[in-house]
Amino acid sequence: MDWGFCEEQKASAEMKRSKKCFTTIVAAVMCLVTAGCGSAKEEKAQVQVFVAASLKNVMSELELAYEMENPGVDIVLSADSSGTLMTQIQEGYECDIFFSAAQKQMNTLEEGGFLVEETRHNVVNNQVVVVKGKGVEITVTGLVNIAEAENIALAAGSVPVGKYTRQAMVNLKMLPEVEDVSAISTSEIMEALDTEVSEHGNVSKVLIAVAEGACEVGTTYYSDTYGYEDKVEILEFVDYELTGDVIYPVARVNNEEASHAQTEYAEGFLEYILSEEAKAVFAKYYFDTNVE
């Protein structure tokens, strides 16, 4: 008998068994990894949070902090003007939490039965500011002589900052008194000020128009200037006596499609927004947290 040949056969068989074993182990591991990832993905509850455009930056930070502490949730932020978001909720868009830049939109939803009872809270106060592009040479010093600018960026009347700006202009006798200042059109403002006015759909677009030089000046929120200090300059903090308080309310929205986990995480995230930890983050982004 050729013992060398037998040894070769034995070694070959052993190698085949080893390869088969290795392939089986790899397949098992890949299966476990795939199954684990799939399971984690399926278990994550998505919480739909609608926020005013001026809240996008601060809420992105709060979102990440909450998700780190709660790996089972995926907070999905949708940022736009409060008026646009209100309309979307009324039209049936899925939403768990609404964080508005004004009381008007929240009042409308509450009266329409869209909010979860006893979940509404006032969170922060903001302030309207008149801004110009950094280094831009103009004679404008604030709202009272804003018409001296060649072009002005303003939000539409349906946008809270646009409404607050119009209210301040009415109080300064720059615009005539009307029952609903948000109904004052951009063309009416152009006629009253005798200068070019560019209308924008939310406060972020106003800021960008000024920061990029498309318009000389504009009105935005103090909080929106965070991170733009090298691109815009604040000319005036518009007094609350002219605009009224710029209070931001938050509330949970009735969502019949929400799972039990989704509802629990929505409740938890709302609590986090109202926490002392969150207050420190809001303050960092120039919001006033001293709100009753």
C-alpha positions in Angstrom: 0.0 0.0 0.0 1.2 3.5 -0.9 1.1 5.1 2.6 2.2 8.5 1.1 -0.9 8.5 -1.2 -3.2 7.7 1.7 -1.7 10.5 3.7 -2.3 12.9 0.8 -6.0 11.7 0.5 -6.4 12.2 4.3 -4.9 15.7 4.1 -7.1 16.6 1.1 -10.2 15.4 2.9 -9.3 17.4 6.1 -8.8 20.5 4.0 -12.2 20.1 2.3 -13.8 19.7 5.8 -12.0 22.8 7.0 -13.1 24.9 4.0 -16.7 23.6 4.4 -16.6 24.5 8.1 -15.2 27.9 7.4 -17.8 28.6 4.7 -20.6 27.5 7.1 -19.3 29.8 9.9 -19.0 32.8 7.5 -22.5 32.2 6.2 -23.9 31.9 9.8 -22.2 35.1 10.9 -23.5 37.0 7.8 -26.9 35.7 8.5 -26.8 36.8 12.1 -25.5 40.3 11.1 -28.1 40.7 8.4 -30.9 39.5 10.7 -29.7 41.7 13.5 -29.5 44.8 11.3 -32.9 44.1 9.9 -34.4 43.6 13.3 -32.9 46.8 14.6 -34.3 48.6 11.6 -37.7 47.2 12.0 -37.8 48.0 15.7 -36.9 51.7 15.3 -39.9 53.9 15.8 -40.0 57.0 13.6 -41.3 60.1 15.2 -42.4 62.9 12.8 -41.6 66.3 14.2 -42.7 69.5 12.3 -40.6 72.5 13.3 -40.6 76.2 12.3 -37.7 76.9 9.9 -36.0 79.1 12.6 -35.8 76.0 14.9 -34.0 73.7 12.4 -30.4 74.1 13.8 -31.2 73.8 17.5 -33.7 71.0 16.9 -31.1 69.1 14.9 -28.8 69.1 17.9 -31.6 68.1 20.3 -32.6 65.3 17.9 -29.1 63.8 17.9 -28.8 64.0 21.7 -32.2 62.3 22.2 -31.4 59.5 19.7 -28.1 58.8 21.4 -29.9 58.2 24.7 -32.8 56.4 22.9 -31.3 54.1 20.1 -34.8 52.7 19.4 -36.1 55.9 17.9 -35.5 57.9 14.7 -36.6 61.5 15.0 -37.6 62.8 11.6 -37.5 66.6 11.4 -39.5 68.6 8.8 -38.6 72.3 8.8 -40.6 75.0 7.0 -42.7 78.1 7.8 -45.2 77.5 10.6 -48.1 78.3 8.2 -47.0 75.7 5.7 -46.6 73.0 8.3 -50.0 73.9 9.8 -51.6 73.4 6.4 -49.9 70.1 6.0 -51.2 68.8 9.3 -54.7 69.9 8.4 -54.3 68.0 5.1 -53.5 64.8 6.9 -49.7 64.6 6.7 -48.4 62.3 9.4 -47.1 64.3 12.4 -46.4 63.5 16.0 -45.1 66.9 17.3 -45.6 70.4 16.0 -43.3 73.2 17.2 -44.5 76.5 15.9 -42.9 80.0 15.7 -46.2 81.7 16.6 -49.4 81.1 18.6 -51.7 81.7 15.6 -51.0 78.4 13.8 -51.1 76.4 17.1 -54.4 78.1 18.0 -55.9 77.1 14.7 -54.9 73.4 15.1 -56.1 73.3 18.7 -59.5 74.7 17.7 -59.7 72.2 14.9 -59.1 69.3 17.3 -55.7 68.3 15.8 -53.7 68.5 19.1 -53.4 66.0 21.9 -55.1 67.7 24.9 -52.9 69.1 27.7 -49.7 68.7 25.7 -49.3 72.3 24.6 -46.5 74.3 26.1 -44.7 77.6 25.5 -41.0 76.9 25.1 -38.9 79.9 24.0 -39.1 83.5 23.1 -37.3 85.0 20.1 -36.8 88.5 18.8 -37.1 90.1 15.3 -34.0 91.8 14.1 -33.1 93.9 11.1 -30.0 92.6 9.4 -27.7 93.7 6.6 -24.9 91.9 4.7 -21.6 92.1 6.4 -19.6 95.0 5.1 -22.5 96.4 3.1 -22.5 100.2 3.2 -26.1 101.6 3.7 -27.8 104.3 5.6 -30.4 102.0 7.1 -30.2 101.9 10.9 -33.3 99.9 11.7 -36.9 99.3 10.8 -38.0 102.9 10.9 -35.8 103.9 8.0 -35.6 100.5 6.2 -37.1 102.0 3.1 -33.7 103.7 2.5 -32.4 100.3 1.3 -32.6 99.6 -2.5 -34.1 96.2 -1.8 -35.5 94.4 1.2 -36.0 90.7 2.0 -39.2 90.0 3.9 -41.1 86.9 4.7 -44.7 86.5 3.5 -47.5 87.5 5.9 -48.4 83.9 6.5 -44.9 83.3 8.0 -44.7 84.4 11.6 -41.6 86.6 11.2 -43.4 88.3 8.3 -46.5 88.8 10.5 -44.4 90.3 13.3 -42.6 92.6 10.9 -45.8 93.9 9.5 -47.2 94.4 13.0 -44.1 96.5 13.9 -44.5 98.5 10.7 -48.2 99.2 11.6 -47.2 100.3 15.1 -44.6 102.6 13.6 -47.2 104.1 11.3 -45.3 102.8 8.2 -48.3 100.8 7.2 -52.1 101.5 7.8 -53.9 99.7 10.6 -55.8 96.6 9.5 -57.7 93.8 11.3 -55.2 91.1 10.3 -51.7 92.3 9.6 -50.7 89.0 8.0 -53.1 89.9 5.2 -50.9 92.9 4.2 -49.4 91.9 0.8 -45.8 92.4 -0.3 -47.0 94.7 -3.1 -48.8 96.9 -0.5 -45.6 97.2 1.5 -43.6 98.0 -1.7 -46.1 100.8 -2.4 -46.0 102.2 1.1 -42.2 102.1 1.4 -41.5 103.0 -2.3 -38.7 100.5 -2.6 -38.2 97.0 -3.9 -39.3 94.2 -1.6 -38.5 90.5 -2.2 -40.9 88.1 -0.6 -39.7 84.7 0.8 -41.5 81.6 2.0 -39.7 81.2 5.3 -37.3 83.0 7.6 -34.3 81.0 6.5 -34.7 82.1 2.9 -34.8 85.8 4.1 -31.5 85.3 5.9 -29.8 83.6 2.9 -31.0 86.4 0.6 -29.3 89.0 2.8 -26.2 86.8 3.6 -25.6 86.2 -0.1 -26.1 89.8 -1.1 -29.3 89.4 -3.1 -30.9 92.0 -0.8 -29.3 94.7 1.2 -31.4 94.2 4.3 -34.1 92.0 5.8 -36.0 91.1 8.9 -35.3 87.7 10.5 -35.0 86.3 14.0 -32.1 86.7 16.3 -31.7 83.0 16.6 -31.3 82.7 12.8 -28.1 84.8 12.9 -26.4 82.0 14.8 -23.6 80.7 12.6 -24.0 83.6 10.2 -22.0 86.2 12.3 -19.4 86.5 9.6 -22.0 87.1 6.9 -24.6 89.3 8.4 -24.7 92.2 10.8 -27.6 93.1 13.2 -28.7 96.7 12.7 -31.6 96.6 15.3 -33.3 94.4 17.8 -36.9 95.3 17.1 -38.6 96.1 20.5 -41.2 93.7 21.8 -43.6 96.7 22.2 -43.7 96.8 18.4 -43.9 93.1 17.6 -45.4 91.6 20.7 -43.7 88.6 22.3 -42.4 86.0 19.8 -43.4 82.9 21.7 -42.8 79.4 20.3 -45.4 76.8 21.4 -45.0 73.0 21.0 -47.6 70.3 21.3 -48.2 66.7 20.3 -50.4 66.1 17.3 -53.1 63.4 17.1 -51.7 60.6 15.0 -54.0 57.7 14.6 -51.4 55.8 12.6 -48.8 55.9 15.3 -47.6 52.6 16.9 -47.4 52.3 20.7 -43.6 52.7 20.6 -44.0 55.8 18.3 -46.4 57.4 20.7 -44.2 56.7 23.7 -41.1 58.1 22.0 -43.1 61.2 21.0 -44.1 61.7 24.6 -40.5 61.3 25.6 -39.1 63.7 23.0 -41.6 66.3 24.0 -40.5 66.0 27.7 -36.9 66.3 26.5 -37.7 69.5 24.6 -39.1 71.0 27.9 -36.2 69.8 30.0 -33.5 72.0 31.6 -30.9 70.2 29.5 -32.7 71.4 26.3 -33.0 74.9 27.7 -29.2 75.2 27.7 -29.1 74.2 24.1 -31.8 76.7 23.1 -29.9 79.5 24.9 -26.8 78.6 22.9 -28.7 79.3 19.7 -29.8 82.8 21.0 -33.3 81.8 22.2 -34.7 83.3 25.4 -35.9 80.4 27.6 -37.3 82.6 30.3 -40.9 81.9 29.2 -44.0 81.2 31.4 
